[in-house]
Amino acid sequence: MVEKIFTIGAYGKSKHEFFQDLQNAQVDTFCDIRLRRGVRGSQYAFVNSRRLQESLASRSINYRYFPELAPTQEIRELQHKADEEGGTSKRERQQLGTIFKEHYIAKILGHFESQRLKEQLGSARRIVLFCVEGPATACHRSLVAEHLRRDWEVPVEHL
């Protein structure tokens, strides 16, 4: 049974910091909620799917992929447009746009069954929700974490 939910992003962290944060939090199950499981550039190559899964396995952290929690391309485009209008890049974003939040909550979380996810996680106790953005407030993982916090009545910590 899940006792705590963490969230983590890659941007702004080194490989060492990223994995150290997971180990310090005693995460046992890593939930990848990205649509695309690759990142451009060598700085964040450690979170490309194959490398990430190998690194997690070497630390005895289970890897799970939940693409149904990823924003659709249409929803991503809404945020991209808001970023352009605000003159910011994805890697510099600090907050999600209101339109993104509204569409993500309605179209993704509105159909999401958190009890089914809990069943899929089995004996996981300390899970982390992962997507690449640095601050949780700039990423859909914060919306998922809040949804699960309410449904499962467990604390959330953003790493």
C-alpha positions, 0 to 999 in steps of 0.5 A, a space after each residue: 500500500 502506498 504510504 507516500 508519493 514523491 515527484 521528481 524532474 530531471 531539468 536542473 539536476 545532475 545524474 548524481 543528484 537525481 539518483 541521490 534524491 531517489 535513494 534519500 527518499 527511499 523510493 521503491 517504485 518509479 512511475 514514468 508518466 511522460 509521453 516520450 521517454 527520451 530527452 535531447 542532449 547529453 546532459 540529461 541522457 541519464 533519463 532516456 528510457 533504457 539508461 534510466 531503467 538500467 540505473 533504477 534496476 541497479 538501485 533496486 527501484 522498480 520502473 513502471 510506465 504509465 503513458 495514460 497519465 501523459 498529456 496528449 499532444 493537443 494539451 502539450 501544444 496548449 502549454 507550448 503556445 502559452 510558453 511562447 506567449 510568455 517568452 519562456 522555454 520548457 526548461 525555464 518554465 516555473 508554472 503550468 498555464 491555466 489552460 493546460 491545467 483545465 484541459 489536463 484535469 478534464 481530459 486526462 484526470 477526469 477519466 483516470 481511475 486512481 484505484 486501478 493504479 493503486 492495484 497496478 502498483 501492488 506492494 509499492 510503498 514509496 512511489 515517485 512520479 517522474 517527468 522532465 520539468 524541474 519544478 513540480 509546479 511547471 509539470 503535470 506530475 504536480 496535478 497527478 500527485 494532488 489527485 492521488 493525494 486526495 484519493 489515497 489520503 497520502 502525503 506528497 513531497 516534491 524532490 
